[in-house]
Structures are given as structure tokens and as C-alpha cells.
Amino acid sequence: MSGFEYIILMSIFAIIPSLFLLYILRDKINFKNLGIALFILFIIGIIWDQLSLRFGIWSFSSDKIIGNLFGLPIEEYIFIIFVPLLAIMIYIFVTKINEN
């Protein structure tokens, strides 16, 4: 399993739940606004990660990731998209529950 731990855990806890909620909430989502929000969060996340790596705040173990792209693990780009997406989807889901 070496090299795939990060992506496997992210799939279980972020990607699959995000896609599931995105599907069941598709009628409640303004996809243009969602795309803009995710784009802004993506840019902020990339800057944050790049600075954190350069200042030595954190690092990534090369034997636990698939590969690097511009100094960040490929999985980190996926993380920066799907974790905010999951948070937004949970917010929409809870809002939908409270409407009923």
C-alpha cells in the first residue's frame, strides 16, 4: 500500500462523501457560485501550502504520496478541492434538513 496511503484516506473521508453529497444535493446547488468559491479557496490553499513548506512549518513524506507537482504532492491539490467542497456540501445538507 506504500505510496497510496494519503489518497486512500482522502478518498474515504473527503472525495467519496463530497461526491455523494454533491449528487444528492444537486438541485440545491448553484454550481457557478460553488465553482467560484472552490477556485478562490484553491488559490488560497496553494499559497498557504507553498508558504508552509518553504517556511518549514510542515512537510510531506515522499514515500506516502503519489508524486509532486510544483513542489506539492498531487494529493494535496485534490485535498484543497475536496475538503472545502465537503464542508460546503455539509453546510448545504444541514441547511436543507433545517428547512424541513
Secondary structure by P-SEA (a helix, b strand, c coil): ccccaaaaaaaaccaaaaaaaaaaaccccaaaaaaaaaaaaaaaaaaaaaaaaaaccccccccccccccccccaaaaaaaccaaaaaaaaaaaaaaaaac
